Amino acid sequence: MIYFKKVRFNEEDGAILEAALATFSEERESLAGFQPKVANLIFAKQIVKNNINYTRLMSRFDRFVPKLIFNTVTKEGNCICRSALSNRSAGVLILITGGIIANTMLTDNNAPHYAALIVLSSALTIFVLFIILECLQTQMKMKRAVSSYKLIQRIKLLHKV
């Protein structure tokens, strides 16, 4: 996987993030599932060797949006959250980019054909916008999971008193 975004957390915030992700995620064999089995779950997780990969559970309408996979790694007391595209999304990105490169190389100076180049450039722009939207939506879901986890912890603390 090629990671395109890394976010570092201090020890306390990293522990809260990992606990929130563990609370609001469901373990799956693969990250291909779209619908949660339980209503309050936000993420699907997959344990691979020493890493735990997470992805946002998607509805049926989100299946055409590029899928982000992120994992948390704890190094030297700091939690690092890394984001990457899934294999299918990375493949689509490579195909669109390869089509743009091939069309640019095959364009004749005497008889330019820009229609395919315009279509592929538009497709690339839309795809990148969808990646940005998915990144923002995943961040929003992570913040929601952390705030819900903190609220649950406060309620448990109040019940003990």
C-alpha positions as CSV (number, residue, x, y, z in Angstrom):
1,M,0.0,0.0,0.0
2,I,1.1,3.5,-0.8
3,Y,0.3,5.8,2.1
4,F,-0.6,9.3,1.1
5,K,-1.4,10.9,4.5
6,K,0.0,10.4,7.9
7,V,-1.3,12.0,11.1
8,R,0.6,11.8,14.4
9,F,-1.1,11.7,17.8
10,N,0.4,12.0,21.2
11,E,0.2,9.1,23.6
12,E,-3.1,10.1,25.3
13,D,-5.0,10.9,22.1
14,G,-3.6,7.8,20.4
15,A,-4.9,5.6,23.1
16,I,-8.4,7.3,23.0
17,L,-8.4,6.9,19.2
18,E,-7.5,3.2,19.3
19,A,-10.1,2.5,22.0
20,A,-12.8,4.4,20.0
21,L,-11.9,2.5,16.8
22,A,-12.0,-0.8,18.7
23,T,-15.4,0.1,20.2
24,F,-17.1,1.2,17.0
25,S,-15.6,-1.3,14.5
26,E,-16.5,-4.8,13.4
27,E,-13.9,-7.4,12.5
28,R,-14.2,-8.7,9.0
29,E,-12.3,-11.2,6.9
30,S,-12.0,-8.6,4.1
31,L,-12.7,-4.9,3.9
32,A,-15.1,-5.4,1.0
33,G,-18.3,-5.3,3.1
34,F,-20.6,-2.4,2.7
35,Q,-23.4,-2.6,5.3
36,P,-22.9,-2.9,9.0
37,K,-24.5,-5.8,10.8
38,V,-25.1,-3.7,14.0
39,A,-26.5,-0.2,13.7
40,N,-24.0,1.7,15.8
41,L,-20.8,0.5,14.1
42,I,-18.9,3.0,11.9
43,F,-15.8,1.1,10.7
44,A,-14.8,-2.4,9.5
45,K,-11.5,-3.7,10.7
46,Q,-9.2,-6.4,9.4
47,I,-6.3,-7.8,11.4
48,V,-3.3,-8.5,9.1
49,K,-0.1,-9.8,10.7
50,N,0.9,-6.9,13.1
51,N,-1.4,-4.2,11.7
52,I,-5.1,-3.5,12.1
53,N,-6.6,-2.0,8.9
54,Y,-9.8,0.1,9.1
55,T,-12.2,1.4,6.6
56,R,-15.4,3.3,6.8
57,L,-18.5,1.1,6.4
58,M,-20.2,2.3,3.3
59,S,-23.8,2.3,2.1
60,R,-25.0,1.0,-1.2
61,F,-24.7,4.5,-2.7
62,D,-21.0,4.8,-1.7
63,R,-19.7,1.8,-3.6
64,F,-18.6,4.0,-6.5
65,V,-16.6,6.3,-4.2
66,P,-12.9,5.4,-3.8
67,K,-12.3,3.4,-0.6
68,L,-9.8,4.6,1.9
69,I,-8.0,2.2,4.2
70,F,-6.2,3.5,7.3
71,N,-4.3,1.8,10.0
72,T,-2.9,2.9,13.3
73,V,0.7,2.1,14.3
74,T,2.1,2.9,17.7
75,K,5.8,3.8,17.6
76,E,7.8,5.2,20.5
77,G,4.7,6.1,22.4
78,N,3.1,8.1,19.5
79,C,0.2,6.8,17.5
80,I,0.5,7.3,13.8
81,C,-2.6,7.0,11.6
82,R,-1.8,6.3,7.9
83,S,-4.2,6.5,5.0
84,A,-4.1,4.7,1.7
85,L,-6.3,3.8,-1.3
86,S,-7.7,0.3,-1.6
87,N,-6.3,-1.9,-4.4
88,R,-9.3,-1.3,-6.6
89,S,-9.2,2.5,-6.2
90,A,-5.5,2.6,-6.8
91,G,-6.0,0.5,-9.9
92,V,-8.7,2.9,-11.3
93,L,-6.3,5.8,-10.6
94,I,-3.5,4.1,-12.4
95,L,-5.7,3.3,-15.4
96,I,-7.0,6.9,-15.7
97,T,-3.5,8.3,-15.4
98,G,-2.1,5.8,-17.9
99,G,-4.9,6.7,-20.3
100,I,-4.0,10.4,-20.0
101,I,-0.3,9.6,-20.6
102,A,-1.0,7.4,-23.6
103,N,-3.3,9.9,-25.2
104,T,-0.8,12.7,-24.7
105,M,1.9,10.6,-26.3
106,L,-0.2,9.6,-29.3
107,T,-1.6,13.0,-30.0
108,D,-0.3,14.2,-33.4
109,N,0.8,17.8,-33.9
110,N,-0.9,17.8,-37.3
111,A,-4.3,16.3,-36.3
112,P,-4.8,16.7,-32.5
113,H,-7.6,14.7,-31.0
114,Y,-8.4,16.2,-27.6
115,A,-11.8,14.7,-27.0
116,A,-10.4,11.6,-25.2
117,L,-7.9,13.7,-23.3
118,I,-10.6,16.0,-22.1
119,V,-12.8,13.0,-21.0
120,L,-10.0,11.3,-19.1
121,S,-8.9,14.6,-17.5
122,S,-12.4,15.2,-16.4
123,A,-12.6,11.6,-15.0
124,L,-9.3,12.2,-13.1
125,T,-10.6,15.4,-11.7
126,I,-13.9,13.8,-10.5
127,F,-11.9,10.8,-9.0
128,V,-9.6,13.1,-7.1
129,L,-12.6,15.1,-5.8
130,F,-14.2,11.9,-4.6
131,I,-10.9,10.9,-2.8
132,I,-10.9,14.3,-1.0
133,L,-14.6,13.9,-0.1
134,E,-14.0,10.4,1.2
135,C,-11.0,11.6,3.2
136,L,-13.1,14.3,4.8
137,Q,-16.0,11.9,5.5
138,T,-13.6,9.4,7.1
139,Q,-12.2,12.1,9.3
140,M,-15.7,13.2,10.3
141,K,-16.5,9.6,11.2
142,M,-13.3,9.2,13.3
143,K,-14.2,12.4,15.2
144,R,-17.7,11.1,15.8
145,A,-16.3,7.8,17.1
146,V,-13.9,9.6,19.4
147,S,-16.6,11.9,20.8
148,S,-19.0,9.1,21.3
149,Y,-16.4,7.1,23.1
150,K,-15.6,10.0,25.4
151,L,-19.3,10.5,26.1
152,I,-19.7,6.8,27.0
153,Q,-16.7,7.0,29.3
154,R,-18.1,10.1,31.1
155,I,-21.5,8.3,31.5
156,K,-19.7,5.3,33.0
157,L,-17.8,7.6,35.3
158,L,-21.0,9.3,36.5
159,H,-22.7,6.0,37.2
160,K,-19.8,4.9,39.4
161,V,-20.1,8.0,41.6
